[in-house]
């Protein structure tokens, strides 16, 4: 298998390079492969290990992620989240809507810690999940702010709006609308049914979407929105 480009290399070469990474997808990404792909520092890897351990512990008390996915933490969760950085390498402020288990927001905060002005807004309506997020943010001293509220009730001036396993596109666009200003963009991590979701959402919303390949799973896609979205008149 030919070497897979890192986040930095993919960012430098654009979406075409990112696409080539997706089509040479590695079946299993372990910690060493994550380091190679992401260029993460030893301190960042140690923080990700701590996050993984907290996620594993708290997952026994509440439904954060599927238990069967935890052994594949580095590929299924860490890299799936980290790949977003290559699509917006200059972005400093992020909003993770329906943050839940902290994916991708906590991973982004770990990798962005130390960059001047870097901040992640973790938006989660369930109080018990916010308690988990608070525990992680406090333990790792992360540049993140937790909002225990519904995403559609809030808005902040951010560079990137993101979400993972939050809701189908029709509902997700309703959550994201207050956050999308026309000068920022959205990057939504989606699965293999994304094309159908996007088409269904067009019945309720007017928007322009670009589907990008996922580098963690060749079946997945990342939905990029660059413009404001508008509700269709009933």
N, C-alpha and C positions, 0 to 999 in steps of 0.2 A: 504494500500500500504506500502511495506517495505521501510525503509529509503534509499535514494539514496546516494552513496558515494560522497565525495567531490573530487575536482580536486586532492588535495594532496593524498587522500586515493587511488584514481584510479591510480595515477602515481606510488605509492608504490607497487601496486599489478599487474600492467602491463595491456596489451591489453585485457586479459580475463576478468578482472574486469571492464574495460571500456566497453566491449561488454555487460556485464550484466546491466550496467547503461542504455545503449541504449534500451535494450529490456524491461526495466521498465519505458519507457519514460513518462514524465509528460505532459499532454495535454497543460498546460499553466504554464509557469515559470514567476512568478512575482518577484518584487525586493527582498522580503524576501527569496524566494526560491533561487534566484541567490546568495545571501549572504551565504546561507547554503551550496550550491554546490561549490562555488568558494573560500570561506573563505576570501572574500574581506574585507578590512578595511573600517571604516566609511569615511575616506578621499578618498579612491578609489571609493566608492559608490557616494559620492558627485561629484567627477570628472565625473563619468559616467552619472550622472543626467545632468550635464552641457553639456556634449557631446550630450546627447539625445535632449536637448533643442535647441542646435545649429543646430543639424541635422534636427530637425523639422522646424526651421525657414528657413534655407537655402533650404530645400526641396521644399518650396513654390516658389523658384526662379529658381531652376534647378532640373533635374531628378537625384536624388541621390539614393533613395530607393523607393519602392512602398509605397505610402501613407497609404495603408491599413495595412502595416506591422508595422507601428510605435506604435500602441497601445500594440503590443507584443514585444516591444523593448528588454526587459530583456531576453526573451527566444530566439526569432527569430534572434536577432542581437548580444546582449551582450554575452549570454551564448554560442551561436554558435561559436563565436570568441574565447572566453576564454577557451573552452575545449581543444584547441591546446596546452595549457601550460602543460597539463598532459601527452602529448605525447613527449614533449621535455623540461622537467622541468629544465635542466641545461643550455639550450640555452640562450645566451645573445644578439646575433645579429640576427635580422630578416629582411627579405625583403618582402614587400607586393606588388606584381605586379598587376598593374591596380587598385591602391588603392581606387580610386573613392570616395566613402562615408566614407572611413576610416575603413572598415571592411575587415579583422580582425585587421589591423595594429594599429588603434587608441586605440582600446580596449586593445591590447597587450601592447602598450606604457603606458597606464594608470596603468595596473596591474604590469608592470615591473619597473615603475618609483621608483627610490631609490636603485635599485640593481646596484652595481658597475659594470660599463662596459656595461650596458643594452642600446641598441639602435635599433630603427626600421627605415628602409629605406622605405619610401612611394613613390612608383614609379607610376606616372600618366601622361599620354600624353596630357590630356585636361587641358588647362590653368585655366578655370573657376573652375574646380574641385580642382585644386591645391590651388586656393584662399580660398576655403572652408577649405581644410586641413591646410593651413597656419593659418587661423583664430582659428581653434581648438587647434593646437599645441601651438600657442602663448597664448591663453586664459588659457590653462592648464599647460603651461611650461613643455611640454613633451619631453622625450628623443627620438626625431624623426627628421629625415632629409627628406625633400621633394625634389624629382627629377621630374621636368617637362620635361619628355622625354619618349620615347618608351623603354620598358623594354629590348628589344633585342639589343638596342644600348648601354646598360650599363652593368656593372658587379661590384660587391663588394664582399669582403671576408666576408660571413655571415654564421651563423650556420644553419639557416632555411630559405628556400624560400617558401612563401605561396601565395595564391590567393583565392579569393572568387567571384563568379559571374563575372569572367573576360572574359573567352572564352572557347569554346569546347577544349577538350584535345589536339587535333592535333595542333591547333594554340597556345595553352598555353605552350606546350612543346617547341615550337619555341621561345617564349618569355623567357622561363626559362633556355634554354640551356646555355647561357653565365654565368649564376649564379651558375650552378651546377658543382661542381669541382670534385666530387667523394669522397670527405671527409665530405661534408655536406649532408643535405637531404631536400626534399620538402614535404610539407604537404598542399595539395590542398583540400579545402572544395567543395564538389560536391553534386548534387542532385540524384534523383532516377534513372536517365538515365546514370549514370556513367559507368556501365559495357559496354554499347554500345559505349560510348565515348572512353573508353580505347581500345576496340577492333578496332574501326575505326582508332585510332591513330597509331596502330601497322602497318598500311599500309605505313606510312611515317617515323616512328621512331622505333628504337630498344631500349627497356627499360624494366626494371623490376619494377612492381608496386604491392603494397600491399593495399588492400581495407579494411579499418577499419570502424567500425560502428560509426555513429554520435550520440553523447549523447544529442543533441538538437532536433533531428527529426529521428525516426527510419527508415525513408525512405532514408535518406541521407547517404553519405559515405565520408570518408577522404582518399584521395589517397596519399600514402607514397612512395616516390622514394628515394632510398639510394645510387644509383650509377649514373654515368654519363649516358647521353642519346646520341644516335648516329643516325644521319639521314640515312635512307636507300638509297642506290644508285638507281637512276631512270633507 
